[in-house]
Amino acid sequence: MNADYPENLLAREPAPPYQGEGPFALWHFSENAALSQFRPHTPTTNPTAPPLVWAVDTRHAPTFWFPRDCPRGCIWPVSATTAEDRERFFGQSGTSRIHVIEASWLERMRACHLYTYRLPAETFRPHEVGGYWVTDQQVEAIERVLIDDLLARHAHARIELRITPSIWPFWRQVTGSTIEFSGSRLRNTAPHPQQFS
């Protein structure tokens, strides 16, 4: 466990650390290599929300090791996870973090080049969703780091990456369980057979 991770500031229990995690920092992920300034904005999916700049901390950064619009489900156990759910989701694996994508995104995952921008942590406050941080101030990136070979990055971090025809059978099991989860871009999932609905 990283001694500098500010668990006491988070509204929910954080994900477990991963291999090669590195020090606490705040990051913005993009496929755009030309960003420098980040201005508060209101997301189109939530037009009543206040304008903010969003970042994710190092511990939760792996949930962004994907093309931006790739639907994915990320899971990990927490202290409230039952022994039954630990066995059900992690019993056949040597990891404490599992990420799932659909097969139709595999080639885009292989080809993706991400740029992660480190942002000044002192201007941010933790969001109620653990691992996310927000500020209502404009900020400038401190550095830009290229991230590629996202499949190998998962492997090196000892995070299991599963590839499945449809995420929904898995996801419906997840949301009714005691494990912690993060789902992104699920509206972009492929049409799935009726038996999965």
SEBATOR-925967 format. One line per field, with one value per residue: residue number from 1; y, z, x of N, C-alpha, C in turn. Coordinates in Angstrom, 1 decimal. Each point is the difference from the previous one (the first is absolute). Example, Ala and Ser with C-alpha at 12.3 -4.5 7.8 and 13.67 -1.06 7.14 Angstrom:
<nodes>
pos: 1|2;
n_v: -5.7|1.1;
n_w: 7.8|-0.7;
n_u: 13.2|-0.4;
ca_v: 1.2|1.1;
ca_w: 0.0|0.0;
ca_u: -0.9|0.9;
c_v: 1.2|1.1;
c_w: 0.0|0.8;
c_u: 0.9|-0.8;
</nodes>
This chain:
<nodes>
pos: 1|2|3|4|5|6|7|8|9|10|11|12|13|14|15|16|17|18|19|20|21|22|23|24|25|26|27|28|29|30|31|32|33|34|35|36|37|38|39|40|41|42|43|44|45|46|47|48|49|50|51|52|53|54|55|56|57|58|59|60|61|62|63|64|65|66|67|68|69|70|71|72|73|74|75|76|77|78|79|80|81|82|83|84|85|86|87|88|89|90|91|92|93|94|95|96|97|98|99|100|101|102|103|104|105|106|107|108|109|110|111|112|113|114|115|116|117|118|119|120|121|122|123|124|125|126|127|128|129|130|131|132|133|134|135|136|137|138|139|140|141|142|143|144|145|146|147|148|149|150|151|152|153|154|155|156|157|158|159|160|161|162|163|164|165|166|167|168|169|170|171|172|173|174|175|176|177|178|179|180|181|182|183|184|185|186|187|188|189|190|191|192|193|194|195|196|197;
n_v: -1.2|1.0|0.4|0.5|-1.1|1.1|-1.2|0.8|0.5|-1.3|0.1|-0.7|-1.2|0.3|-0.1|-1.3|0.1|0.4|-1.0|0.6|0.1|0.3|1.2|0.5|0.1|1.1|-0.7|0.4|-0.9|0.0|-0.1|1.2|0.1|0.8|-0.7|1.1|0.7|-0.1|0.3|0.5|-1.1|0.2|-1.2|-0.4|-1.0|1.2|0.6|-0.6|-0.7|0.4|1.0|-1.1|-0.1|-1.1|-0.8|-0.9|-0.6|-0.1|-0.2|1.0|0.4|-1.2|0.6|0.7|-1.2|0.8|-0.3|1.3|-0.4|-0.7|-0.8|0.2|-1.2|0.7|-1.1|0.0|-0.8|0.2|0.7|0.6|-0.4|-0.8|-1.0|-0.1|1.3|-0.1|-1.1|0.5|1.1|-0.4|-1.0|0.3|1.1|0.4|0.7|1.3|0.1|0.1|0.1|0.4|-0.5|0.6|-1.2|0.7|0.2|-1.3|0.2|0.7|-0.9|-0.9|0.8|0.0|1.3|-0.1|1.2|-0.1|0.9|0.3|0.1|1.3|-0.9|1.0|0.1|-1.3|-0.4|-0.9|-0.7|0.0|0.0|-1.0|0.7|0.7|1.0|1.1|1.0|1.1|-0.3|0.9|-1.1|0.0|-0.8|-0.8|-1.1|-0.5|-1.1|-0.6|-0.5|-1.0|-1.0|0.3|-1.0|0.4|1.2|-0.6|-0.7|1.1|0.5|-1.2|0.7|-0.8|-0.2|0.0|-0.8|0.6|-0.8|-0.2|1.2|-0.1|-1.2|0.5|1.1|-0.8|-0.9|0.9|0.6|-1.3|0.3|-0.5|-0.2|0.7|1.0|0.1|0.5|-0.1|1.0|-0.4|1.2|-0.2|-0.7|-1.1|-0.1|-0.5|-1.3|-0.4|-1.2|1.0|0.3;
n_w: 0.0|-0.9|0.8|-1.3|-0.1|-0.3|0.5|1.0|-1.2|-0.3|-0.8|-0.8|0.4|-0.1|-1.3|-0.1|0.5|-1.1|-0.7|0.6|1.0|0.7|0.2|1.0|-1.0|-0.6|-0.8|-1.2|-0.5|-1.1|-1.1|0.5|-0.9|-0.2|1.1|0.6|-0.4|1.2|-0.7|1.1|-0.1|-0.5|0.5|-1.2|0.7|0.5|-0.8|1.1|-0.3|1.0|-0.6|-0.4|0.5|-0.7|1.0|-0.2|1.2|0.4|1.2|-0.5|-0.4|0.4|0.7|-0.4|0.2|-0.7|-1.3|-0.2|-1.2|0.4|-0.2|1.3|0.6|1.1|0.5|1.3|0.9|0.9|1.1|-0.6|-0.9|-0.3|0.9|-0.1|0.1|1.0|0.4|-0.1|0.4|1.0|0.2|-1.3|0.7|-0.4|-0.3|0.4|-1.3|-0.5|-1.2|-0.5|-1.2|-1.0|-0.6|-0.3|1.2|-0.3|-1.3|0.4|0.8|-0.9|-0.8|1.2|-0.2|1.2|0.3|1.0|0.5|0.6|1.0|0.3|0.9|0.3|-1.2|0.2|0.0|0.9|-1.0|0.1|-1.2|0.8|0.0|0.0|-0.7|0.5|-0.9|0.5|0.0|-0.8|-0.6|0.2|-1.0|0.9|-0.4|-1.1|0.2|-1.0|-0.2|-0.3|-0.9|-0.1|-0.9|-0.5|0.0|-0.4|-0.8|-0.3|0.1|-0.6|-1.0|0.3|-1.3|0.1|-1.0|-0.2|-0.7|1.2|0.4|-0.6|-0.4|-0.3|-0.7|-0.4|0.0|-0.6|-0.6|0.1|0.0|0.8|-1.2|-0.1|-0.7|-1.3|-0.5|-1.2|-0.6|1.0|-0.3|-0.1|0.8|-0.5|-1.0|0.9|0.0|-0.4|0.0|-0.4|-0.4;
n_u: 0.9|-0.3|1.0|0.2|-0.7|-0.7|0.0|0.5|0.4|0.0|-1.0|0.8|0.0|1.3|0.3|0.3|1.2|0.7|0.5|1.0|-0.8|1.1|0.5|-0.7|-0.9|-0.3|-0.9|0.2|-0.9|0.7|-0.6|-0.2|1.0|-1.0|-0.3|-0.4|-1.0|-0.5|-1.1|-0.6|-0.7|-1.2|0.0|0.0|0.6|0.5|-0.9|-0.5|1.1|0.6|0.6|0.7|1.2|0.0|0.4|0.9|0.0|1.3|-0.6|-0.8|1.2|0.3|-0.9|1.1|0.5|-0.8|-0.4|-0.1|-0.5|1.0|-1.1|0.0|0.3|0.2|0.6|-0.2|0.6|-0.9|0.1|-1.0|0.9|-1.0|0.2|-1.3|-0.1|0.9|-0.5|-1.2|0.5|0.7|-0.9|-0.2|0.4|1.2|-1.1|0.1|0.4|-1.2|0.4|-1.2|0.4|-0.7|-0.2|-1.1|0.5|0.3|-0.3|-1.0|-0.2|0.3|-0.8|-0.6|0.2|0.3|-0.5|0.8|-0.8|1.2|-1.0|0.0|0.4|0.7|-0.4|0.2|-1.2|-0.1|-0.4|-1.3|0.3|0.3|1.1|-1.1|0.6|-0.4|0.0|-0.4|1.4|0.4|0.5|1.3|0.2|0.5|-0.6|0.5|-0.7|0.7|-1.2|0.7|-0.3|-1.3|0.1|1.2|-0.6|-1.1|0.6|0.7|-1.2|0.0|-0.5|-0.9|0.3|-1.3|-0.1|-1.2|-0.9|-0.5|0.1|-1.2|0.2|1.2|-0.4|-0.9|1.0|0.8|-1.0|-0.2|1.3|1.0|0.4|1.1|-0.6|0.5|-1.1|0.5|-0.7|-0.8|-0.3|1.3|-0.6|0.5|-0.8|-0.7|0.2|-1.2|0.8|0.7|-1.2;
ca_v: 1.2|1.2|0.8|1.4|0.0|0.7|-0.8|0.6|1.0|-0.5|-0.3|-1.5|-0.8|0.0|-1.3|-0.5|0.5|-0.9|-0.1|1.2|1.2|1.3|0.9|0.7|1.2|0.2|-0.2|0.1|-0.9|0.4|-0.4|1.3|0.3|1.5|0.7|0.6|0.6|-0.7|1.0|-0.7|-0.2|-0.8|-1.2|0.0|-1.0|0.5|1.4|0.8|-0.1|1.2|-0.2|-0.5|-0.8|-1.3|-0.7|-1.3|-0.2|-1.1|-1.3|-0.4|0.3|-1.1|-0.1|0.8|-0.6|-0.5|1.1|0.9|-0.4|-1.5|-0.4|-1.0|-0.2|-0.2|-0.5|-0.3|-0.2|0.9|-0.7|-0.5|-1.1|-1.3|-1.1|-0.6|0.8|0.0|-1.3|0.0|0.9|0.0|-1.3|-0.7|0.9|0.4|1.5|0.6|1.0|-0.6|0.9|-0.8|0.8|-0.9|-0.4|0.9|1.1|-0.5|0.6|1.4|-0.1|-0.3|1.1|1.3|0.8|1.0|1.0|0.3|1.3|0.1|1.3|0.4|-0.6|1.0|0.8|-0.9|-0.6|-1.3|-0.2|-1.1|-1.3|-0.1|0.0|1.2|1.2|1.1|1.4|1.0|1.0|-0.4|-0.5|-0.4|-1.3|0.0|-0.8|-0.9|-1.3|-0.9|-1.4|-0.9|-1.4|-0.1|-1.4|-0.3|0.8|-0.7|-1.2|0.4|0.5|-1.2|0.2|-0.9|0.6|-1.0|0.4|-0.8|0.5|1.0|0.3|0.1|-1.1|0.2|1.2|-0.2|-0.7|0.9|1.0|-0.6|-0.6|0.8|0.5|1.4|0.0|1.2|-0.2|1.2|0.0|-1.2|0.3|-0.4|-1.5|-0.6|-0.7|-1.4|-0.9|0.2|-0.7|0.8|1.2;
ca_w: 0.0|0.0|1.2|-0.3|-0.5|1.0|0.1|1.0|-0.6|-1.0|0.5|0.0|0.1|-1.3|-0.6|0.5|-0.8|-1.0|-0.2|-0.7|0.1|0.1|1.0|-0.2|-0.9|-0.7|-1.4|-1.0|-1.1|-1.2|-1.3|-0.6|0.5|0.0|1.1|1.0|1.0|0.3|0.5|0.5|-1.0|0.4|-1.0|-0.8|0.6|1.3|-0.3|1.2|0.9|0.0|-0.9|0.8|-0.6|0.7|0.0|0.7|0.7|-0.5|0.4|-0.8|-1.4|-0.9|-0.6|-1.2|-1.0|-1.1|-0.9|0.8|-0.1|0.2|1.2|0.8|1.4|0.8|1.3|1.0|1.3|1.1|1.3|0.1|-1.0|0.7|-0.5|-1.2|-1.2|-0.3|-0.7|-1.2|-1.0|0.0|0.4|-1.0|-0.5|1.0|0.0|0.8|-0.9|-1.3|-1.0|-1.1|-1.2|-1.0|-1.1|-1.1|0.3|0.2|-0.9|0.4|1.3|-0.5|-0.8|0.7|0.7|1.0|0.6|1.3|0.4|1.5|0.4|1.4|1.0|1.0|-0.4|-0.1|1.2|-0.4|-0.3|0.7|-0.7|0.4|-1.0|-0.9|0.7|-0.8|0.4|-0.8|-0.5|-1.2|0.4|-1.1|0.2|0.5|-1.0|-0.9|-0.1|-1.0|0.5|-1.1|0.3|1.2|0.5|0.8|1.2|0.9|0.4|0.9|1.2|0.6|-0.1|-1.0|-1.1|-0.6|-1.3|0.0|-1.0|0.6|1.4|0.9|0.9|1.1|0.7|0.8|1.2|0.8|0.6|1.1|0.9|1.0|-0.5|-0.4|-1.5|-0.7|-1.4|-0.8|-1.4|-0.3|-1.1|-1.3|-0.1|-1.2|0.2|0.5|-0.2|0.9|1.2|0.9|0.4;
ca_u: -0.9|0.8|-0.2|-0.5|-1.3|-0.9|-1.3|-0.9|-0.8|-0.9|-1.4|-0.2|1.2|0.6|0.4|1.3|1.1|0.4|1.5|0.6|-1.0|0.6|-0.5|-1.3|0.0|-1.3|0.3|-1.1|0.3|-0.5|0.6|0.4|1.4|0.3|-0.7|0.9|-0.9|-1.3|-1.0|-1.2|-1.1|-1.2|-0.2|-1.3|-0.9|-0.6|0.0|-0.2|1.1|0.9|1.2|1.1|1.1|0.0|1.3|0.0|1.2|0.8|-0.5|-1.1|0.4|-0.2|-1.4|0.0|0.9|-0.9|-0.5|-0.9|-1.4|-0.1|-0.7|0.8|-0.4|1.2|-0.4|1.0|-0.6|0.2|-0.1|-1.4|-0.2|-0.1|0.9|-0.6|0.3|1.4|0.2|-0.7|0.6|1.5|0.5|0.8|0.9|1.0|0.0|-1.1|-0.7|-0.4|-0.6|-0.7|-0.5|-0.6|0.9|-0.1|0.9|1.4|0.9|0.2|0.9|1.4|0.6|-0.2|1.1|-0.6|0.9|-0.5|0.6|0.0|-0.6|0.4|-0.9|-0.3|-1.2|-1.2|-0.6|-0.6|-1.4|-0.7|0.4|1.4|1.0|-0.2|0.3|-0.6|0.3|-0.7|1.0|0.8|1.3|0.9|0.7|1.4|0.8|-0.8|0.7|-0.6|-0.3|-0.4|0.0|-0.9|-0.1|1.2|0.0|-0.8|0.8|1.1|-0.6|-0.7|-1.5|-0.6|-0.9|-0.9|-0.6|-1.2|-0.9|-0.9|0.3|-1.2|-0.1|1.0|-0.3|-1.2|0.5|0.8|-0.8|-0.7|1.0|0.6|1.2|-0.1|0.1|0.0|-0.4|0.1|-0.4|-0.7|-1.0|0.6|0.1|-0.6|-1.3|0.3|-1.1|-1.2|0.1|0.8|-0.7;
c_v: 1.2|0.9|1.3|0.0|0.5|-0.7|0.7|1.1|-0.5|-0.4|-1.5|-0.7|-0.1|-1.4|-0.4|0.6|-1.1|0.1|1.2|1.2|1.3|0.9|0.6|1.2|0.0|0.1|0.3|-0.8|0.5|-0.7|1.2|0.3|1.5|0.8|0.7|0.7|-0.7|1.0|-0.7|0.0|-0.8|-1.2|0.1|-1.1|0.4|1.5|0.9|0.0|1.2|-0.3|-0.3|-0.5|-1.3|-0.6|-1.4|-0.2|-1.3|-1.3|-0.5|0.3|-1.2|-0.1|0.9|-0.5|-0.6|1.2|0.7|-0.6|-1.5|-0.3|-1.0|0.0|-0.4|-0.3|-0.2|-0.3|1.1|-0.7|-0.6|-1.1|-1.3|-1.0|-0.7|0.8|0.1|-1.3|0.1|0.9|-0.1|-1.4|-0.7|0.9|0.4|1.5|0.4|1.1|-0.7|1.1|-0.8|1.0|-1.0|-0.2|1.0|1.2|-0.4|0.7|1.4|0.1|-0.1|1.2|1.3|0.5|1.0|0.9|0.3|1.3|0.1|1.4|0.4|-0.4|1.0|0.7|-0.9|-0.5|-1.4|0.1|-1.1|-1.4|-0.2|-0.2|1.1|1.3|1.2|1.3|0.9|1.1|-0.6|-0.4|-0.3|-1.3|0.2|-0.8|-0.9|-1.3|-0.8|-1.4|-0.8|-1.4|-0.2|-1.4|-0.4|0.8|-0.7|-1.2|0.3|0.5|-1.1|0.2|-0.9|0.7|-1.1|0.6|-0.9|0.5|1.1|0.2|-0.2|-1.2|0.1|1.2|-0.1|-0.8|1.0|1.0|-0.5|-0.7|1.0|0.5|1.5|0.0|1.4|-0.4|1.3|-0.3|-1.3|0.2|-0.4|-1.5|-0.5|-0.6|-1.4|-0.9|0.1|-0.7|0.8|1.2|-0.2;
c_w: 0.0|1.2|-0.3|-0.6|1.0|0.2|0.9|-0.7|-0.9|0.7|0.0|0.0|-1.4|-0.5|0.6|-0.9|-1.0|-0.2|-0.8|0.1|0.0|1.0|-0.3|-0.9|-0.6|-1.5|-0.8|-1.2|-1.3|-1.2|-0.7|0.6|0.1|1.1|0.9|1.1|0.2|0.7|0.5|-1.1|0.6|-1.0|-0.7|0.5|1.3|0.0|1.2|1.0|-0.1|-0.9|0.9|-0.9|0.7|-0.2|0.7|0.6|-0.6|0.3|-0.9|-1.5|-0.9|-0.6|-1.2|-1.0|-1.1|-0.9|0.7|0.0|0.2|1.3|0.8|1.4|0.8|1.5|1.0|1.3|1.0|1.3|0.2|-0.9|0.8|-0.6|-1.2|-1.2|-0.4|-0.8|-1.4|-1.1|-0.1|0.4|-1.0|-0.5|1.2|0.1|0.9|-0.8|-1.3|-0.9|-1.1|-1.1|-1.0|-1.2|-1.1|0.2|0.1|-0.9|0.3|1.3|-0.4|-0.6|0.8|0.6|0.9|0.5|1.4|0.5|1.5|0.3|1.4|1.0|1.0|-0.3|0.0|1.4|-0.4|-0.3|0.8|-0.6|0.2|-1.1|-1.0|0.9|-0.9|0.5|-0.9|-0.5|-1.3|0.5|-1.3|0.3|0.4|-1.0|-0.8|-0.2|-1.0|0.6|-1.3|0.5|1.2|0.5|0.9|1.3|1.1|0.5|1.0|1.3|0.8|0.2|-1.1|-0.9|-0.7|-1.3|-0.2|-1.1|0.5|1.5|1.0|0.9|1.3|0.9|0.9|1.2|0.9|0.8|1.1|1.0|1.1|-0.4|-0.4|-1.5|-0.5|-1.5|-0.8|-1.4|-0.4|-1.0|-1.3|-0.2|-1.3|0.3|0.4|-0.1|1.0|1.4|1.0|0.5|1.3;
c_u: 0.9|-0.4|-0.5|-1.4|-1.0|-1.3|-1.0|-0.8|-1.1|-1.4|-0.2|1.4|0.7|0.3|1.3|1.2|0.3|1.5|0.5|-0.8|0.6|-0.6|-1.3|0.2|-1.4|0.2|-1.3|0.5|-0.7|0.7|0.6|1.4|0.3|-0.7|1.1|-0.8|-1.3|-0.9|-1.2|-1.1|-1.1|-0.1|-1.3|-1.0|-0.7|0.0|-0.3|1.1|0.9|1.2|1.2|1.1|0.1|1.4|-0.3|1.4|0.7|-0.5|-1.2|0.2|-0.3|-1.5|-0.1|1.1|-0.7|-0.2|-1.1|-1.5|-0.2|-0.8|0.8|-0.6|1.2|-0.5|1.1|-0.8|0.3|-0.3|-1.4|-0.3|-0.1|1.0|-0.6|0.2|1.4|0.3|-0.7|0.7|1.5|0.6|0.9|1.1|1.0|0.0|-1.1|-0.7|-0.3|-0.6|-0.6|-0.4|-0.6|1.0|0.1|1.0|1.4|1.0|0.2|0.8|1.4|0.6|0.0|1.3|-0.7|1.1|-0.6|0.7|-0.1|-0.4|0.5|-1.0|-0.5|-1.3|-1.3|-0.5|-0.6|-1.5|-0.6|0.2|1.5|1.0|-0.1|0.2|-0.5|0.5|-0.9|0.9|0.6|1.4|0.8|0.7|1.4|0.9|-1.0|0.8|-0.8|-0.2|-0.5|0.1|-0.8|-0.2|1.2|0.0|-0.9|0.8|1.1|-0.5|-0.7|-1.5|-0.5|-0.9|-0.7|-0.6|-1.2|-0.9|-0.9|0.3|-1.2|-0.2|0.9|-0.5|-1.3|0.3|0.7|-0.9|-0.9|0.8|0.5|1.4|-0.1|0.3|0.0|-0.4|0.1|-0.4|-0.9|-1.1|0.6|0.2|-0.7|-1.4|0.3|-1.2|-1.1|0.2|0.9|-0.8|-0.8;
</nodes>
